[in-house]
């Protein structure tokens, strides 16, 4: 399930409770940028994210790895649904159908940055 995918693949950077590491890895708990568009978060997971962002009042300029080669549409949907509904977050589930659709349009990590809500 999404919690297992998170513990295995994400917690090393974003922390076991999504708190991140200030200045290095952005928080997922309480991060409004990831609670809106299903398309944006699906693209972050499939293609990664690179460039300057501000999250939780801190700046980040790192590299989020791409998971298109290692996680299935169902796994990506499950882990995104997990982070959008854990640690006080509340946002609609992400469906495997949305991830499948996004997989059809490859993007660079810099192009994903341009989709990030301001
Ligand atoms: C950004 C989720 C694994 C490092 C993000 C964002 C999401 C996310 C949704 C966008 C945050 C925003 O827009 O504010 C996940 C999930 C993971 C995962 C669900 C597991 C499948 C990792 C790992 C690393 C990492 C393993 C470190 C090697 C980063 C960094 C950013 C980021 C550095 C910000 C990139 C930038 O500064 O532009 N992650 N992540 N993530 N993630 Fe992850």
Backbone and ligand atoms as CSV (ligand in chain L), in Angstrom:
chain,resi,resn,atom,element,x,y,z
A,1,UNK,N,N,0.836,-1.211,0.000
A,1,UNK,CA,C,0.000,0.000,0.000
A,1,UNK,C,C,0.863,1.250,0.000
A,2,UNK,N,N,0.234,2.417,0.009
A,2,UNK,CA,C,0.980,3.668,-0.111
A,2,UNK,C,C,1.946,3.907,1.028
A,3,UNK,N,N,1.573,3.480,2.224
A,3,UNK,CA,C,2.459,3.670,3.369
A,3,UNK,C,C,3.743,2.871,3.231
A,4,UNK,N,N,3.619,1.670,2.700
A,4,UNK,CA,C,4.802,0.830,2.497
A,4,UNK,C,C,5.693,1.402,1.398
A,5,UNK,N,N,5.088,1.875,0.311
A,5,UNK,CA,C,5.870,2.499,-0.763
A,5,UNK,C,C,6.614,3.712,-0.204
A,6,UNK,N,N,5.942,4.476,0.650
A,6,UNK,CA,C,6.566,5.670,1.238
A,6,UNK,C,C,7.763,5.297,2.113
A,7,UNK,N,N,7.566,4.354,3.013
A,7,UNK,CA,C,8.649,3.964,3.929
A,7,UNK,C,C,9.860,3.448,3.161
A,8,UNK,N,N,9.612,2.689,2.098
A,8,UNK,CA,C,10.696,2.083,1.332
A,8,UNK,C,C,11.449,3.101,0.485
A,9,UNK,N,N,10.739,4.057,-0.110
A,9,UNK,CA,C,11.349,4.883,-1.164
A,9,UNK,C,C,11.484,6.366,-0.835
A,10,UNK,N,N,10.760,6.865,0.126
A,10,UNK,CA,C,10.650,8.314,0.305
A,10,UNK,C,C,11.139,8.795,1.665
A,11,UNK,N,N,10.960,7.963,2.681
A,11,UNK,CA,C,11.204,8.420,4.055
A,11,UNK,C,C,12.659,8.798,4.294
A,12,UNK,N,N,13.591,8.224,3.536
A,12,UNK,CA,C,15.004,8.533,3.752
A,12,UNK,C,C,15.287,10.008,3.522
A,13,UNK,N,N,14.583,10.642,2.599
A,13,UNK,CA,C,14.767,12.086,2.354
A,13,UNK,C,C,13.687,12.921,3.043
A,14,UNK,N,N,12.434,12.559,2.848
A,14,UNK,CA,C,11.335,13.404,3.336
A,14,UNK,C,C,10.950,13.111,4.786
A,15,UNK,N,N,11.577,12.107,5.393
A,15,UNK,CA,C,11.338,11.802,6.797
A,15,UNK,C,C,10.165,10.871,7.003
A,16,UNK,N,N,10.179,10.110,8.098
A,16,UNK,CA,C,9.116,9.128,8.354
A,16,UNK,C,C,7.738,9.765,8.520
A,17,UNK,N,N,7.702,11.028,8.944
A,17,UNK,CA,C,6.413,11.722,9.107
A,17,UNK,C,C,6.291,12.913,8.166
A,18,UNK,N,N,7.061,12.902,7.055
A,18,UNK,CA,C,6.898,13.925,6.037
A,18,UNK,C,C,7.399,15.303,6.438
A,19,UNK,N,N,8.213,15.386,7.471
A,19,UNK,CA,C,8.684,16.695,7.940
A,19,UNK,C,C,9.829,17.239,7.092
A,20,UNK,N,N,10.482,16.385,6.287
A,20,UNK,CA,C,11.616,16.820,5.483
A,20,UNK,C,C,12.822,17.165,6.338
A,21,UNK,N,N,13.801,17.825,5.700
A,21,UNK,CA,C,14.997,18.311,6.374
A,21,UNK,C,C,15.175,19.749,5.908
A,22,UNK,N,N,14.982,20.748,6.797
A,22,UNK,CA,C,15.009,22.148,6.368
A,22,UNK,C,C,16.259,22.485,5.550
A,23,UNK,N,N,16.038,23.091,4.370
A,23,UNK,CA,C,17.133,23.488,3.497
A,23,UNK,C,C,17.640,22.390,2.585
A,24,UNK,N,N,17.245,21.146,2.839
A,24,UNK,CA,C,17.745,20.028,2.023
A,24,UNK,C,C,16.610,19.276,1.318
A,25,UNK,N,N,15.631,18.820,2.085
A,25,UNK,CA,C,14.517,18.045,1.535
A,25,UNK,C,C,13.212,18.665,2.019
A,26,UNK,N,N,12.332,19.091,1.105
A,26,UNK,CA,C,11.137,19.817,1.536
A,26,UNK,C,C,10.170,18.936,2.317
A,27,UNK,N,N,9.410,19.571,3.226
A,27,UNK,CA,C,8.368,18.827,3.934
A,27,UNK,C,C,7.241,18.441,2.977
A,28,UNK,N,N,6.604,17.332,3.252
A,28,UNK,CA,C,5.377,16.950,2.555
A,28,UNK,C,C,4.175,17.195,3.476
A,29,UNK,N,N,4.380,17.096,4.785
A,29,UNK,CA,C,3.338,17.451,5.754
A,29,UNK,C,C,3.103,18.959,5.705
A,30,UNK,N,N,1.843,19.356,5.561
A,30,UNK,CA,C,1.500,20.771,5.579
A,30,UNK,C,C,1.971,21.561,4.372
A,31,UNK,N,N,2.358,20.866,3.302
A,31,UNK,CA,C,2.878,21.526,2.088
A,31,UNK,C,C,1.743,21.710,1.079
A,32,UNK,N,N,1.241,22.947,0.979
A,32,UNK,CA,C,0.056,23.200,0.144
A,32,UNK,C,C,0.306,22.903,-1.333
A,33,UNK,N,N,1.562,23.012,-1.781
A,33,UNK,CA,C,1.863,22.803,-3.206
A,33,UNK,C,C,1.498,21.393,-3.670
A,34,UNK,N,N,1.450,20.451,-2.730
A,34,UNK,CA,C,1.197,19.059,-3.130
A,34,UNK,C,C,-0.241,18.625,-2.852
A,35,UNK,N,N,-1.080,19.574,-2.428
A,35,UNK,CA,C,-2.463,19.222,-2.069
A,35,UNK,C,C,-3.473,19.657,-3.127
A,36,UNK,N,N,-2.977,20.268,-4.228
A,36,UNK,CA,C,-3.873,20.707,-5.284
A,36,UNK,C,C,-3.870,19.705,-6.440
A,37,UNK,N,N,-3.334,20.163,-7.566
A,37,UNK,CA,C,-3.385,19.427,-8.818
A,37,UNK,C,C,-2.838,17.997,-8.723
A,38,UNK,N,N,-3.666,17.041,-9.137
A,38,UNK,CA,C,-3.199,15.652,-9.262
A,38,UNK,C,C,-2.129,15.536,-10.342
A,39,UNK,N,N,-2.269,16.376,-11.386
A,39,UNK,CA,C,-1.304,16.334,-12.500
A,39,UNK,C,C,0.090,16.717,-12.014
A,40,UNK,N,N,0.202,17.816,-11.252
A,40,UNK,CA,C,1.519,18.250,-10.776
A,40,UNK,C,C,2.210,17.152,-9.965
A,41,UNK,N,N,1.516,16.619,-8.970
A,41,UNK,CA,C,2.189,15.640,-8.112
A,41,UNK,C,C,2.508,14.347,-8.867
A,42,UNK,N,N,1.653,13.972,-9.821
A,42,UNK,CA,C,1.951,12.783,-10.632
A,42,UNK,C,C,3.214,13.008,-11.448
A,43,UNK,N,N,3.357,14.215,-12.014
A,43,UNK,CA,C,4.543,14.516,-12.822
A,43,UNK,C,C,5.806,14.571,-11.956
A,44,UNK,N,N,5.700,15.106,-10.725
A,44,UNK,CA,C,6.870,15.113,-9.823
A,44,UNK,C,C,7.360,13.684,-9.606
A,45,UNK,N,N,6.425,12.774,-9.359
A,45,UNK,CA,C,6.839,11.398,-9.087
A,45,UNK,C,C,7.395,10.719,-10.326
A,46,UNK,N,N,6.741,10.898,-11.463
A,46,UNK,CA,C,7.193,10.220,-12.680
A,46,UNK,C,C,8.537,10.766,-13.164
A,47,UNK,N,N,8.695,12.096,-13.136
A,47,UNK,CA,C,9.807,12.733,-13.861
A,47,UNK,C,C,10.777,13.486,-12.964
A,48,UNK,N,N,10.494,13.566,-11.663
A,48,UNK,CA,C,11.357,14.306,-10.751
A,48,UNK,C,C,11.079,15.789,-10.778
A,49,UNK,N,N,11.883,16.514,-10.013
A,49,UNK,CA,C,11.709,17.963,-9.868
A,49,UNK,C,C,13.079,18.553,-9.607
A,50,UNK,N,N,13.392,19.623,-10.338
A,50,UNK,CA,C,14.698,20.257,-10.149
A,50,UNK,C,C,14.555,21.759,-10.255
A,51,UNK,N,N,15.132,22.467,-9.300
A,51,UNK,CA,C,15.140,23.923,-9.335
A,51,UNK,C,C,14.687,24.497,-8.015
A,52,UNK,N,N,14.670,25.835,-7.974
A,52,UNK,CA,C,14.388,26.550,-6.715
A,52,UNK,C,C,12.904,26.517,-6.381
A,53,UNK,N,N,12.600,26.078,-5.174
A,53,UNK,CA,C,11.229,26.146,-4.660
A,53,UNK,C,C,11.254,26.706,-3.242
A,54,UNK,N,N,10.100,27.174,-2.777
A,54,UNK,CA,C,9.939,27.541,-1.373
A,54,UNK,C,C,8.815,26.682,-0.813
A,55,UNK,N,N,9.099,26.001,0.279
A,55,UNK,CA,C,8.089,25.159,0.924
A,55,UNK,C,C,8.210,25.336,2.428
A,56,UNK,N,N,7.094,25.587,3.078
A,56,UNK,CA,C,7.108,25.762,4.525
A,56,UNK,C,C,8.011,26.894,4.978
A,57,UNK,N,N,8.154,27.935,4.123
A,57,UNK,CA,C,8.960,29.086,4.491
A,57,UNK,C,C,10.458,28.904,4.290
A,58,UNK,N,N,10.875,27.775,3.720
A,58,UNK,CA,C,12.298,27.513,3.476
A,58,UNK,C,C,12.527,27.369,1.965
A,59,UNK,N,N,13.718,27.767,1.514
A,59,UNK,CA,C,14.085,27.574,0.111
A,59,UNK,C,C,14.808,26.243,-0.081
A,60,UNK,N,N,14.543,25.657,-1.248
A,60,UNK,CA,C,15.178,24.397,-1.650
A,60,UNK,C,C,15.628,24.552,-3.091
A,61,UNK,N,N,16.753,23.960,-3.410
A,61,UNK,CA,C,17.206,23.950,-4.806
A,61,UNK,C,C,17.929,22.630,-5.026
A,62,UNK,N,N,17.154,21.570,-4.973
A,62,UNK,CA,C,17.713,20.225,-5.004
A,62,UNK,C,C,17.204,19.443,-6.196
A,63,UNK,N,N,17.347,18.150,-6.111
A,63,UNK,CA,C,16.899,17.248,-7.176
A,63,UNK,C,C,16.058,16.146,-6.549
A,64,UNK,N,N,14.818,16.101,-6.957
A,64,UNK,CA,C,13.925,14.989,-6.596
A,64,UNK,C,C,14.070,13.930,-7.677
A,65,UNK,N,N,14.419,12.692,-7.301
A,65,UNK,CA,C,14.604,11.665,-8.335
A,65,UNK,C,C,13.303,11.299,-9.048
A,66,UNK,N,N,13.429,10.821,-10.287
A,66,UNK,CA,C,12.297,10.324,-11.082
A,66,UNK,C,C,12.041,8.859,-10.742
A,67,UNK,N,N,10.751,8.499,-10.736
A,67,UNK,CA,C,10.359,7.134,-10.350
A,67,UNK,C,C,9.666,6.382,-11.480
A,68,UNK,N,N,9.592,6.962,-12.672
A,68,UNK,CA,C,8.848,6.311,-13.771
A,68,UNK,C,C,9.376,4.916,-14.067
A,69,UNK,N,N,10.695,4.728,-13.905
A,69,UNK,CA,C,11.288,3.433,-14.261
A,69,UNK,C,C,11.134,2.392,-13.161
A,70,UNK,N,N,10.863,2.823,-11.932
A,70,UNK,CA,C,10.897,1.864,-10.819
A,70,UNK,C,C,9.554,1.648,-10.127
A,71,UNK,N,N,8.630,2.590,-10.246
A,71,UNK,CA,C,7.324,2.421,-9.594
A,71,UNK,C,C,6.226,2.356,-10.656
A,72,UNK,N,N,5.231,1.500,-10.411
A,72,UNK,CA,C,4.084,1.363,-11.316
A,72,UNK,C,C,3.112,2.529,-11.129
A,73,UNK,N,N,2.178,2.662,-12.063
A,73,UNK,CA,C,1.125,3.680,-11.932
A,73,UNK,C,C,0.376,3.494,-10.602
A,74,UNK,N,N,0.068,2.251,-10.256
A,74,UNK,CA,C,-0.686,1.986,-9.022
A,74,UNK,C,C,0.146,2.351,-7.789
A,75,UNK,N,N,1.436,2.060,-7.820
A,75,UNK,CA,C,2.297,2.404,-6.669
A,75,UNK,C,C,2.428,3.923,-6.515
A,76,UNK,N,N,2.592,4.625,-7.638
A,76,UNK,CA,C,2.706,6.092,-7.578
A,76,UNK,C,C,1.393,6.688,-7.065
A,77,UNK,N,N,0.269,6.195,-7.575
A,77,UNK,CA,C,-1.032,6.694,-7.102
A,77,UNK,C,C,-1.187,6.436,-5.601
A,78,UNK,N,N,-0.779,5.259,-5.155
A,78,UNK,CA,C,-0.943,4.904,-3.734
A,78,UNK,C,C,-0.066,5.767,-2.845
A,79,UNK,N,N,1.190,6.002,-3.240
A,79,UNK,CA,C,2.072,6.791,-2.368
A,79,UNK,C,C,1.639,8.247,-2.363
A,80,UNK,N,N,1.164,8.764,-3.502
A,80,UNK,CA,C,0.680,10.148,-3.524
A,80,UNK,C,C,-0.583,10.297,-2.681
A,81,UNK,N,N,-1.478,9.328,-2.775
A,81,UNK,CA,C,-2.677,9.369,-1.935
A,81,UNK,C,C,-2.283,9.324,-0.465
A,82,UNK,N,N,-1.284,8.495,-0.142
A,82,UNK,CA,C,-0.794,8.421,1.248
A,82,UNK,C,C,-0.299,9.779,1.728
A,83,UNK,N,N,0.570,10.443,0.943
A,83,UNK,CA,C,1.134,11.708,1.447
A,83,UNK,C,C,0.071,12.811,1.477
A,84,UNK,N,N,-0.955,12.720,0.624
A,84,UNK,CA,C,-1.999,13.752,0.607
A,84,UNK,C,C,-3.043,13.553,1.699
A,85,UNK,N,N,-2.985,12.413,2.401
A,85,UNK,CA,C,-3.986,12.133,3.441
A,85,UNK,C,C,-3.345,11.766,4.781
A,86,UNK,N,N,-2.039,12.043,4.937
A,86,UNK,CA,C,-1.328,11.710,6.184
A,86,UNK,C,C,-0.806,12.972,6.852
A,87,UNK,N,N,-0.463,12.865,8.134
A,87,UNK,CA,C,0.235,13.917,8.896
A,87,UNK,C,C,-0.542,15.232,8.903
A,88,UNK,N,N,-1.873,15.148,8.913
A,88,UNK,CA,C,-2.693,16.348,8.890
A,88,UNK,C,C,-3.060,16.828,7.496
A,89,UNK,N,N,-2.443,16.255,6.449
A,89,UNK,CA,C,-2.817,16.648,5.082
A,89,UNK,C,C,-4.205,16.121,4.737
A,90,UNK,N,N,-4.934,16.879,3.921
A,90,UNK,CA,C,-6.242,16.446,3.460
A,90,UNK,C,C,-6.438,16.917,2.023
A,91,UNK,N,N,-6.426,15.970,1.097
A,91,UNK,CA,C,-6.617,16.275,-0.325
A,91,UNK,C,C,-7.139,15.013,-0.996
A,92,UNK,N,N,-7.820,15.174,-2.146
A,92,UNK,CA,C,-8.372,13.997,-2.820
A,92,UNK,C,C,-7.292,12.987,-3.213
A,93,UNK,N,N,-7.697,11.735,-3.270
A,93,UNK,CA,C,-6.818,10.664,-3.736
A,93,UNK,C,C,-6.320,10.956,-5.154
A,94,UNK,N,N,-5.145,10.420,-5.470
A,94,UNK,CA,C,-4.639,10.425,-6.847
A,94,UNK,C,C,-4.914,9.039,-7.425
A,95,UNK,N,N,-5.468,9.005,-8.640
A,95,UNK,CA,C,-5.831,7.718,-9.232
A,95,UNK,C,C,-4.732,7.222,-10.176
A,96,UNK,N,N,-4.662,5.899,-10.306
A,96,UNK,CA,C,-3.703,5.297,-11.239
A,96,UNK,C,C,-3.999,5.734,-12.672
A,97,UNK,N,N,-5.258,6.041,-12.973
A,97,UNK,CA,C,-5.609,6.539,-14.314
A,97,UNK,C,C,-4.918,7.861,-14.619
A,98,UNK,N,N,-4.888,8.769,-13.630
A,98,UNK,CA,C,-4.199,10.054,-13.829
A,98,UNK,C,C,-2.709,9.820,-14.064
A,99,UNK,N,N,-2.100,8.942,-13.277
A,99,UNK,CA,C,-0.667,8.666,-13.435
A,99,UNK,C,C,-0.408,8.061,-14.813
A,100,UNK,N,N,-1.292,7.167,-15.237
A,100,UNK,CA,C,-1.141,6.543,-16.561
A,100,UNK,C,C,-1.189,7.593,-17.666
A,101,UNK,N,N,-2.139,8.507,-17.558
A,101,UNK,CA,C,-2.245,9.586,-18.549
A,101,UNK,C,C,-0.970,10.414,-18.578
A,102,UNK,N,N,-0.464,10.783,-17.403
A,102,UNK,CA,C,0.751,11.617,-17.338
A,102,UNK,C,C,1.974,10.874,-17.858
A,103,UNK,N,N,1.994,9.567,-17.714
A,103,UNK,CA,C,3.113,8.771,-18.221
A,103,UNK,C,C,3.220,8.885,-19.748
A,104,UNK,N,N,2.120,9.221,-20.385
A,104,UNK,CA,C,2.109,9.349,-21.832
A,104,UNK,C,C,2.760,10.615,-22.362
A,105,UNK,N,N,3.080,11.569,-21.486
A,105,UNK,CA,C,3.690,12.835,-21.911
A,105,UNK,C,C,4.954,13.085,-21.109
A,106,UNK,N,N,6.098,12.532,-21.565
A,106,UNK,CA,C,7.345,12.687,-20.810
A,106,UNK,C,C,7.751,14.159,-20.674
A,107,UNK,N,N,8.264,14.500,-19.496
A,107,UNK,CA,C,8.694,15.862,-19.179
A,107,UNK,C,C,10.092,15.797,-18.569
A,108,UNK,N,N,10.805,16.927,-18.622
A,108,UNK,CA,C,12.039,17.052,-17.849
A,108,UNK,C,C,11.680,17.529,-16.441
A,109,UNK,N,N,12.620,17.338,-15.517
A,109,UNK,CA,C,12.400,17.789,-14.140
A,109,UNK,C,C,12.243,19.310,-14.088
A,110,UNK,N,N,12.864,20.022,-15.026
A,110,UNK,CA,C,12.697,21.482,-15.078
A,110,UNK,C,C,11.302,21.857,-15.578
A,111,UNK,N,N,10.769,21.078,-16.533
A,111,UNK,CA,C,9.405,21.337,-17.003
A,111,UNK,C,C,8.388,21.082,-15.893
A,112,UNK,N,N,8.658,20.095,-15.047
A,112,UNK,CA,C,7.751,19.839,-13.928
A,112,UNK,C,C,7.741,21.038,-12.973
A,113,UNK,N,N,8.909,21.639,-12.768
A,113,UNK,CA,C,8.979,22.825,-11.900
A,113,UNK,C,C,8.012,23.915,-12.374
A,114,UNK,N,N,7.895,24.079,-13.694
A,114,UNK,CA,C,7.024,25.134,-14.241
A,114,UNK,C,C,5.549,24.865,-13.932
A,115,UNK,N,N,5.189,23.618,-13.605
A,115,UNK,CA,C,3.792,23.282,-13.266
A,115,UNK,C,C,3.481,23.508,-11.792
A,116,UNK,N,N,4.538,23.783,-10.997
A,116,UNK,CA,C,4.309,23.857,-9.545
A,116,UNK,C,C,3.419,25.052,-9.203
A,117,UNK,N,N,2.380,24.838,-8.386
A,117,UNK,CA,C,1.535,25.969,-8.002
A,117,UNK,C,C,2.345,26.998,-7.225
A,118,UNK,N,N,2.077,28.281,-7.480
A,118,UNK,CA,C,2.847,29.349,-6.805
A,118,UNK,C,C,2.281,29.659,-5.426
L,1,LIG,C1,C,10.255,17.217,-3.874
L,1,LIG,C2,C,7.445,13.356,-3.037
L,1,LIG,C3,C,11.443,10.580,-2.730
L,1,LIG,C4,C,14.157,14.575,-2.636
L,1,LIG,C5,C,9.147,16.403,-3.753
L,1,LIG,C6,C,7.784,16.797,-3.994
L,1,LIG,C7,C,7.007,15.723,-3.757
L,1,LIG,C8,C,7.862,14.638,-3.372
L,1,LIG,C9,C,5.477,15.624,-3.882
L,1,LIG,C10,C,7.322,18.198,-4.437
L,1,LIG,C11,C,7.272,19.120,-3.240
L,1,LIG,C12,C,6.822,20.533,-3.573
L,1,LIG,O1,O,6.408,20.843,-4.701
L,1,LIG,O2,O,6.865,21.369,-2.646
L,1,LIG,C13,C,8.291,12.255,-2.900
L,1,LIG,C14,C,7.843,10.880,-2.795
L,1,LIG,C15,C,8.965,10.098,-2.793
L,1,LIG,C16,C,10.116,10.983,-2.808
L,1,LIG,C17,C,6.383,10.456,-2.705
L,1,LIG,C18,C,9.087,8.592,-2.844
L,1,LIG,C19,C,8.556,7.879,-3.927
L,1,LIG,C20,C,12.525,11.422,-2.616
L,1,LIG,C21,C,13.882,11.004,-2.344
L,1,LIG,C22,C,14.642,12.133,-2.322
L,1,LIG,C23,C,13.774,13.256,-2.571
L,1,LIG,C24,C,14.330,9.564,-2.104
L,1,LIG,C25,C,16.138,12.294,-2.073
L,1,LIG,C26,C,17.045,11.472,-2.718
L,1,LIG,C27,C,13.358,15.640,-3.006
L,1,LIG,C28,C,13.843,16.990,-3.222
L,1,LIG,C29,C,12.725,17.751,-3.613
L,1,LIG,C30,C,11.571,16.858,-3.590
L,1,LIG,C31,C,15.276,17.492,-3.058
L,1,LIG,C32,C,12.742,19.249,-3.988
L,1,LIG,C33,C,13.389,19.441,-5.379
L,1,LIG,C34,C,13.722,20.902,-5.654
L,1,LIG,O3,O,14.376,21.520,-4.798
L,1,LIG,O4,O,13.341,21.424,-6.728
L,1,LIG,N1,N,9.176,15.080,-3.377
L,1,LIG,N2,N,9.662,12.269,-2.881
L,1,LIG,N3,N,12.489,12.794,-2.741
L,1,LIG,N4,N,12.002,15.589,-3.228
L,1,LIG,FE1,FE,10.841,13.950,-3.056
